[in-house]
Amino acid sequence: MEKLLIATTNPGKFREYKILLQDLPLKMVSLRDLKIRKKPKEDGKTFRENAIKKAKFYSRLAQLPILADDGGLEIDYLKGEPGVKSRRWPGY
């Protein structure tokens, strides 16, 4: 059975992906399972750019196919802020 690395350390997110992909003939592993602690620099201008950066970064480390995502909050009242900077946003 081929492995698929779900590029997250979040146990809840990992569980959700396992449920969504349960019909695929893959063994899903997380960053925690592989004891990967390194993190890519998430300096993309879009969620898509950051997800691609994560996928490439972890693919090189693990030598496995990767599923990576990036997300955050986009608030209309704040003109889409904090967006990709949700984790680093100083405006709270």
N, CA, C and O atoms as a GROMACS GRO file, in nm:
protein
  368
    1MET      N    1   0.084  -0.118   0.000
    1MET     CA    2   0.000   0.000   0.000
    1MET      C    3   0.089   0.124   0.000
    1MET      O    4   0.181   0.137   0.080
    2GLU      N    5   0.060   0.215  -0.091
    2GLU     CA    6   0.138   0.337  -0.101
    2GLU      C    7   0.100   0.435   0.010
    2GLU      O    8  -0.015   0.440   0.053
    3LYS      N    9   0.200   0.512   0.056
    3LYS     CA   10   0.177   0.611   0.160
    3LYS      C   11   0.150   0.747   0.098
    3LYS      O   12   0.199   0.781  -0.009
    4LEU      N   13   0.069   0.825   0.170
    4LEU     CA   14   0.043   0.964   0.135
    4LEU      C   15   0.067   1.045   0.261
    4LEU      O   16   0.006   1.018   0.364
    5LEU      N   17   0.155   1.143   0.252
    5LEU     CA   18   0.182   1.230   0.366
    5LEU      C   19   0.082   1.345   0.366
    5LEU      O   20   0.076   1.423   0.270
    6ILE      N   21   0.005   1.355   0.473
    6ILE     CA   22  -0.084   1.468   0.494
    6ILE      C   23   0.000   1.568   0.573
    6ILE      O   24   0.032   1.545   0.690
    7ALA      N   25   0.034   1.678   0.510
    7ALA     CA   26   0.132   1.772   0.566
    7ALA      C   27   0.070   1.860   0.674
    7ALA      O   28   0.045   1.979   0.655
    8THR      N   29   0.044   1.796   0.789
    8THR     CA   30  -0.010   1.869   0.903
    8THR      C   31   0.036   1.805   1.033
    8THR      O   32   0.067   1.686   1.038
    9THR      N   33   0.042   1.886   1.138
    9THR     CA   34   0.065   1.834   1.273
    9THR      C   35  -0.063   1.844   1.354
    9THR      O   36  -0.067   1.805   1.471
   10ASN      N   37  -0.168   1.896   1.292
   10ASN     CA   38  -0.297   1.914   1.359
   10ASN      C   39  -0.374   1.781   1.356
   10ASN      O   40  -0.415   1.736   1.249
   11PRO      N   41  -0.394   1.717   1.473
   11PRO     CA   42  -0.462   1.588   1.474
   11PRO      C   43  -0.605   1.594   1.421
   11PRO      O   44  -0.651   1.499   1.357
   12GLY      N   45  -0.675   1.702   1.446
   12GLY     CA   46  -0.812   1.716   1.396
   12GLY      C   47  -0.816   1.724   1.245
   12GLY      O   48  -0.899   1.658   1.181
   13LYS      N   49  -0.728   1.802   1.187
   13LYS     CA   50  -0.722   1.815   1.041
   13LYS      C   51  -0.682   1.681   0.978
   13LYS      O   52  -0.737   1.641   0.875
   14PHE      N   53  -0.587   1.612   1.040
   14PHE     CA   54  -0.543   1.482   0.990
   14PHE      C   55  -0.660   1.383   0.989
   14PHE      O   56  -0.680   1.311   0.892
   15ARG      N   57  -0.738   1.380   1.098
   15ARG     CA   58  -0.855   1.292   1.105
   15ARG      C   59  -0.954   1.324   0.995
   15ARG      O   60  -1.008   1.233   0.931
   16GLU      N   61  -0.978   1.454   0.971
   16GLU     CA   62  -1.073   1.494   0.866
   16GLU      C   63  -1.027   1.446   0.729
   16GLU      O   64  -1.108   1.395   0.651
   17TYR      N   65  -0.899   1.463   0.699
   17TYR     CA   66  -0.848   1.416   0.570
   17TYR      C   67  -0.860   1.264   0.558
   17TYR      O   68  -0.894   1.213   0.452
   18LYS      N   69  -0.831   1.192   0.667
   18LYS     CA   70  -0.844   1.045   0.662
   18LYS      C   71  -0.987   1.004   0.631
   18LYS      O   72  -1.009   0.909   0.556
   19ILE      N   73  -1.083   1.074   0.688
   19ILE     CA   74  -1.224   1.044   0.660
   19ILE      C   75  -1.257   1.075   0.515
   19ILE      O   76  -1.319   0.994   0.446
   20LEU      N   77  -1.216   1.193   0.468
   20LEU     CA   78  -1.245   1.233   0.330
   20LEU      C   79  -1.183   1.139   0.227
   20LEU      O   80  -1.242   1.116   0.121
   21LEU      N   81  -1.068   1.084   0.258
   21LEU     CA   82  -0.993   1.002   0.162
   21LEU      C   83  -0.998   0.853   0.194
   21LEU      O   84  -0.919   0.775   0.140
   22GLN      N   85  -1.088   0.813   0.282
   22GLN     CA   86  -1.090   0.675   0.331
   22GLN      C   87  -1.110   0.570   0.222
   22GLN      O   88  -1.072   0.454   0.242
   23ASP      N   89  -1.169   0.606   0.110
   23ASP     CA   90  -1.192   0.507   0.005
   23ASP      C   91  -1.071   0.486  -0.086
   23ASP      O   92  -1.074   0.398  -0.172
   24LEU      N   93  -0.967   0.564  -0.067
   24LEU     CA   94  -0.846   0.548  -0.149
   24LEU      C   95  -0.757   0.440  -0.089
   24LEU      O   96  -0.749   0.427   0.033
   25PRO      N   97  -0.691   0.362  -0.173
   25PRO     CA   98  -0.604   0.255  -0.123
   25PRO      C   99  -0.467   0.310  -0.082
   25PRO      O  100  -0.364   0.273  -0.139
   26LEU      N  101  -0.467   0.398   0.019
   26LEU     CA  102  -0.345   0.463   0.064
   26LEU      C  103  -0.332   0.454   0.215
   26LEU      O  104  -0.432   0.456   0.287
   27LYS      N  105  -0.211   0.443   0.261
   27LYS     CA  106  -0.185   0.456   0.405
   27LYS      C  107  -0.148   0.603   0.428
   27LYS      O  108  -0.047   0.651   0.376
   28MET      N  109  -0.230   0.672   0.504
   28MET     CA  110  -0.206   0.814   0.528
   28MET      C  111  -0.124   0.832   0.655
   28MET      O  112  -0.153   0.775   0.760
   29VAL      N  113  -0.021   0.915   0.642
   29VAL     CA  114   0.066   0.944   0.756
   29VAL      C  115   0.074   1.096   0.771
   29VAL      O  116   0.055   1.171   0.675
   30SER      N  117   0.101   1.139   0.894
   30SER     CA  118   0.113   1.282   0.922
   30SER      C  119   0.258   1.319   0.947
   30SER      O  120   0.345   1.232   0.955
   31LEU      N  121   0.283   1.447   0.958
   31LEU     CA  122   0.418   1.494   0.992
   31LEU      C  123   0.460   1.438   1.128
   31LEU      O  124   0.576   1.402   1.148
   32ARG      N  125   0.366   1.430   1.220
   32ARG     CA  126   0.396   1.373   1.353
   32ARG      C  127   0.437   1.227   1.341
   32ARG      O  128   0.531   1.183   1.406
   33ASP      N  129   0.365   1.151   1.257
   33ASP     CA  130   0.398   1.010   1.240
   33ASP      C  131   0.542   0.992   1.193
   33ASP      O  132   0.611   0.900   1.235
   34LEU      N  133   0.586   1.082   1.106
   34LEU     CA  134   0.722   1.072   1.050
   34LEU      C  135   0.824   1.152   1.132
   34LEU      O  136   0.942   1.158   1.096
   35LYS      N  137   0.777   1.212   1.242
   35LYS     CA  138   0.863   1.291   1.331
   35LYS      C  139   0.934   1.405   1.257
   35LYS      O  140   1.050   1.437   1.285
   36ILE      N  141   0.862   1.466   1.164
   36ILE     CA  142   0.915   1.581   1.091
   36ILE      C  143   0.875   1.706   1.166
   36ILE      O  144   0.756   1.732   1.186
   37ARG      N  145   0.974   1.782   1.209
   37ARG     CA  146   0.948   1.904   1.286
   37ARG      C  147   0.982   2.031   1.210
   37ARG      O  148   0.942   2.141   1.248
   38LYS      N  149   1.056   2.016   1.102
   38LYS     CA  150   1.094   2.133   1.022
   38LYS      C  151   0.970   2.193   0.958
   38LYS      O  152   0.873   2.123   0.929
   39LYS      N  153   0.974   2.325   0.936
   39LYS     CA  154   0.862   2.394   0.874
   39LYS      C  155   0.913   2.479   0.757
   39LYS      O  156   1.020   2.538   0.766
   40PRO      N  157   0.836   2.485   0.650
   40PRO     CA  158   0.875   2.571   0.539
   40PRO      C  159   0.845   2.717   0.571
   40PRO      O  160   0.765   2.747   0.660
   41LYS      N  161   0.910   2.805   0.500
   41LYS     CA  162   0.881   2.946   0.512
   41LYS      C  163   0.752   2.973   0.435
   41LYS      O  164   0.745   2.951   0.314
   42GLU      N  165   0.651   3.021   0.505
   42GLU     CA  166   0.522   3.048   0.442
   42GLU      C  167   0.512   3.197   0.411
   42GLU      O  168   0.448   3.273   0.483
   43ASP      N  169   0.577   3.236   0.304
   43ASP     CA  170   0.581   3.378   0.268
   43ASP      C  171   0.512   3.407   0.135
   43ASP      O  172   0.536   3.510   0.072
   44GLY      N  173   0.427   3.313   0.092
   44GLY     CA  174   0.354   3.332  -0.033
   44GLY      C  175   0.251   3.443  -0.020
   44GLY      O  176   0.213   3.482   0.090
   45LYS      N  177   0.207   3.492  -0.134
   45LYS     CA  178   0.107   3.599  -0.136
   45LYS      C  179  -0.036   3.544  -0.137
   45LYS      O  180  -0.131   3.620  -0.118
   46THR      N  181  -0.050   3.413  -0.160
   46THR     CA  182  -0.182   3.352  -0.163
   46THR      C  183  -0.178   3.220  -0.085
   46THR      O  184  -0.071   3.165  -0.059
   47PHE      N  185  -0.297   3.172  -0.050
   47PHE     CA  186  -0.304   3.041   0.016
   47PHE      C  187  -0.248   2.933  -0.077
   47PHE      O  188  -0.181   2.840  -0.032
   48ARG      N  189  -0.277   2.947  -0.205
   48ARG     CA  190  -0.229   2.849  -0.303
   48ARG      C  191  -0.076   2.844  -0.306
   48ARG      O  192  -0.017   2.736  -0.305
   49GLU      N  193  -0.012   2.961  -0.311
   49GLU     CA  194   0.135   2.966  -0.312
   49GLU      C  195   0.192   2.897  -0.188
   49GLU      O  196   0.288   2.821  -0.198
   50ASN      N  197   0.135   2.924  -0.072
   50ASN     CA  198   0.184   2.862   0.051
   50ASN      C  199   0.162   2.712   0.051
   50ASN      O  200   0.248   2.637   0.098
   51ALA      N  201   0.049   2.665   0.000
   51ALA     CA  202   0.023   2.521  -0.006
   51ALA      C  203   0.124   2.453  -0.097
   51ALA      O  204   0.173   2.344  -0.067
   52ILE      N  205   0.156   2.516  -0.209
   52ILE     CA  206   0.256   2.460  -0.301
   52ILE      C  207   0.393   2.457  -0.235
   52ILE      O  208   0.467   2.359  -0.248
   53LYS      N  209   0.429   2.564  -0.164
   53LYS     CA  210   0.557   2.567  -0.093
   53LYS      C  211   0.566   2.452   0.007
   53LYS      O  212   0.668   2.383   0.016
   54LYS      N  213   0.458   2.432   0.083
   54LYS     CA  214   0.455   2.324   0.181
   54LYS      C  215   0.470   2.188   0.112
   54LYS      O  216   0.549   2.105   0.156
   55ALA      N  217   0.395   2.167   0.005
   55ALA     CA  218   0.400   2.038  -0.065
   55ALA      C  219   0.542   2.008  -0.116
   55ALA      O  220   0.591   1.897  -0.100
   56LYS      N  221   0.605   2.106  -0.176
   56LYS     CA  222   0.742   2.085  -0.228
   56LYS      C  223   0.841   2.061  -0.115
   56LYS      O  224   0.925   1.972  -0.124
   57PHE      N  225   0.831   2.141  -0.008
   57PHE     CA  226   0.922   2.130   0.106
   57PHE      C  227   0.915   1.991   0.168
   57PHE      O  228   1.017   1.925   0.187
   58TYR      N  229   0.792   1.946   0.201
   58TYR     CA  230   0.777   1.817   0.268
   58TYR      C  231   0.801   1.700   0.174
   58TYR      O  232   0.842   1.593   0.219
   59SER      N  233   0.776   1.717   0.046
   59SER     CA  234   0.803   1.611  -0.050
   59SER      C  235   0.953   1.582  -0.056
   59SER      O  236   0.995   1.466  -0.062
   60ARG      N  237   1.033   1.688  -0.054
   60ARG     CA  238   1.179   1.669  -0.054
   60ARG      C  239   1.225   1.599   0.074
   60ARG      O  240   1.312   1.512   0.070
   61LEU      N  241   1.166   1.636   0.188
   61LEU     CA  242   1.207   1.575   0.315
   61LEU      C  243   1.165   1.429   0.326
   61LEU      O  244   1.244   1.343   0.366
   62ALA      N  245   1.040   1.401   0.291
   62ALA     CA  246   0.983   1.268   0.315
   62ALA      C  247   0.996   1.173   0.197
   62ALA      O  248   0.986   1.052   0.214
   63GLN      N  249   1.019   1.227   0.078
   63GLN     CA  250   1.023   1.143  -0.042
   63GLN      C  251   0.894   1.063  -0.059
   63GLN      O  252   0.896   0.945  -0.095
   64LEU      N  253   0.782   1.132  -0.033
   64LEU     CA  254   0.650   1.071  -0.047
   64LEU      C  255   0.558   1.166  -0.121
   64LEU      O  256   0.585   1.286  -0.128
   65PRO      N  257   0.450   1.115  -0.178
   65PRO     CA  258   0.346   1.204  -0.229
   65PRO      C  259   0.286   1.281  -0.111
   65PRO      O  260   0.274   1.228   0.000
   66ILE      N  261   0.248   1.406  -0.136
   66ILE     CA  262   0.205   1.496  -0.029
   66ILE      C  263   0.068   1.554  -0.060
   66ILE      O  264   0.035   1.580  -0.175
   67LEU      N  265  -0.010   1.574   0.046
   67LEU     CA  266  -0.130   1.657   0.038
   67LEU      C  267  -0.105   1.770   0.139
   67LEU      O  268  -0.090   1.746   0.258
   68ALA      N  269  -0.102   1.893   0.088
   68ALA     CA  270  -0.078   2.009   0.174
   68ALA      C  271  -0.183   2.114   0.145
   68ALA      O  272  -0.233   2.125   0.033
   69ASP      N  273  -0.216   2.191   0.247
   69ASP     CA  274  -0.309   2.302   0.228
   69ASP      C  275  -0.260   2.423   0.307
   69ASP      O  276  -0.164   2.413   0.384
   70ASP      N  277  -0.325   2.533   0.286
   70ASP     CA  278  -0.298   2.652   0.365
   70ASP      C  279  -0.430   2.725   0.378
   70ASP      O  280  -0.510   2.728   0.284
   71GLY      N  281  -0.453   2.782   0.490
   71GLY     CA  282  -0.580   2.851   0.509
   71GLY      C  283  -0.566   2.962   0.611
   71GLY      O  284  -0.463   2.978   0.676
   72GLY      N  285  -0.672   3.037   0.623
   72GLY     CA  286  -0.675   3.146   0.719
   72GLY      C  287  -0.808   3.216   0.710
   72GLY      O  288  -0.901   3.168   0.646
   73LEU      N  289  -0.816   3.328   0.773
   73LEU     CA  290  -0.940   3.406   0.775
   73LEU      C  291  -0.933   3.521   0.676
   73LEU      O  292  -0.832   3.591   0.668
   74GLU      N  293  -1.041   3.539   0.602
   74GLU     CA  294  -1.055   3.655   0.514
   74GLU      C  295  -1.186   3.722   0.552
   74GLU      O  296  -1.294   3.667   0.529
   75ILE      N  297  -1.177   3.839   0.612
   75ILE     CA  298  -1.294   3.909   0.664
   75ILE      C  299  -1.329   4.025   0.571
   75ILE      O  300  -1.249   4.117   0.553
   76ASP      N  301  -1.450   4.020   0.513
   76ASP     CA  302  -1.492   4.123   0.418
   76ASP      C  303  -1.480   4.263   0.478
   76ASP      O  304  -1.429   4.354   0.413
   77TYR      N  305  -1.527   4.281   0.601
   77TYR     CA  306  -1.524   4.412   0.666
   77TYR      C  307  -1.381   4.467   0.675
   77TYR      O  308  -1.361   4.589   0.675
   78LEU      N  309  -1.284   4.377   0.684
   78LEU     CA  310  -1.142   4.417   0.692
   78LEU      C  311  -1.073   4.408   0.556
   78LEU      O  312  -0.951   4.397   0.548
   79LYS      N  313  -1.154   4.412   0.449
   79LYS     CA  314  -1.101   4.407   0.312
   79LYS      C  315  -1.014   4.283   0.287
   79LYS      O  316  -0.908   4.290   0.226
   80GLY      N  317  -1.063   4.170   0.337
   80GLY     CA  318  -0.993   4.044   0.315
   80GLY      C  319  -0.884   4.012   0.415
   80GLY      O  320  -0.826   3.904   0.410
   81GLU      N  321  -0.855   4.104   0.505
   81GLU     CA  322  -0.752   4.077   0.606
   81GLU      C  323  -0.807   3.978   0.707
   81GLU      O  324  -0.928   3.969   0.721
   82PRO      N  325  -0.726   3.905   0.774
   82PRO     CA  326  -0.582   3.898   0.764
   82PRO      C  327  -0.532   3.810   0.650
   82PRO      O  328  -0.413   3.815   0.617
   83GLY      N  329  -0.618   3.731   0.588
   83GLY     CA  330  -0.577   3.651   0.472
   83GLY      C  331  -0.462   3.557   0.502
   83GLY      O  332  -0.462   3.490   0.605
   84VAL      N  333  -0.364   3.553   0.413
   84VAL     CA  334  -0.251   3.460   0.430
   84VAL      C  335  -0.167   3.494   0.552
   84VAL      O  336  -0.083   3.414   0.593
   85LYS      N  337  -0.188   3.609   0.609
   85LYS     CA  338  -0.113   3.649   0.729
   85LYS      C  339  -0.189   3.617   0.858
   85LYS      O  340  -0.152   3.667   0.964
   86SER      N  341  -0.294   3.536   0.851
   86SER     CA  342  -0.378   3.509   0.968
   86SER      C  343  -0.297   3.470   1.091
   86SER      O  344  -0.323   3.518   1.202
   87ARG      N  345  -0.200   3.385   1.071
   87ARG     CA  346  -0.120   3.336   1.184
   87ARG      C  347  -0.029   3.443   1.239
   87ARG      O  348   0.007   3.439   1.357
   88ARG      N  349   0.010   3.538   1.157
   88ARG     CA  350   0.107   3.640   1.198
   88ARG      C  351   0.044   3.779   1.206
   88ARG      O  352   0.115   3.878   1.218
   89TRP      N  353  -0.086   3.787   1.199
   89TRP     CA  354  -0.156   3.915   1.189
   89TRP      C  355  -0.152   3.991   1.321
   89TRP      O  356  -0.194   3.937   1.423
   90PRO      N  357  -0.102   4.115   1.321
   90PRO     CA  358  -0.091   4.191   1.445
   90PRO      C  359  -0.218   4.268   1.481
   90PRO      O  360  -0.223   4.332   1.586
   91GLY      N  361  -0.322   4.263   1.396
   91GLY     CA  362  -0.438   4.348   1.414
   91GLY      C  363  -0.546   4.296   1.507
   91GLY      O  364  -0.662   4.336   1.492
   92TYR      N  365  -0.514   4.210   1.601
   92TYR     CA  366  -0.617   4.158   1.691
   92TYR      C  367  -0.635   4.243   1.814
   92TYR      O  368  -0.719   4.213   1.899
   0.00000   0.00000   0.00000
